[in-house]
Amino acid sequence: MAEQFERETRYAVFKNTDLKYLSDDELMFLNIIANHIHDGRLEDKKEPLQCAVIESDWSVHDEAWALIEKEFNNDKKPPAINGRRFMPSENLNNITSDMKAQCIGEFSMELKHTCTACFYNEPDENCEVCAGEITYYQNHAIDWTTTKDIYQKMLAAKLNELKGDA
């Protein structure tokens, strides 16, 4: 007996106008995930996925389902179509200006230094740099480029971890 056609949810689709409901961080994660899926398909020698989406309130919606069922019943596979990425990006470079504004100046590290004047001469308790202690600590802000690099590597590591769990 032939297999019966049954509608199933096979794709996750996001309407571009509905992306306004996501935060900048959520949009970035969605973009990263879409790119990982795209890259995985390429690694598996699959064509980039390109789809036609027909909303249920369109007049051709039922006709489209009828065509899909007919295709299923004819046991034909639709031809592969060269497509493009769902949400193009430059890998993990989708850091928004809001994210940048929230992170600039937030990270720093304390470094130990040696006061050369007090080290090579006698320690001077009136020294403006170290107060005669010879060593002193100075707080250095982490620049934005380094912060962004760390953030991107952490995201990539987490996504690789999640990919390994799948």
PyMOL commands that set and color helices and strands:
alter all, ss='L'
color gray80, all
select helices_A, chain A and resi 16-21+24-43+61-73+97-103+116-120+144-165
alter helices_A, ss='H'
color red, helices_A
select strands_A, chain A and resi 108-114+135-141
alter strands_A, ss='S'
color yellow, strands_A
deselect
rebuild
show_as cartoon
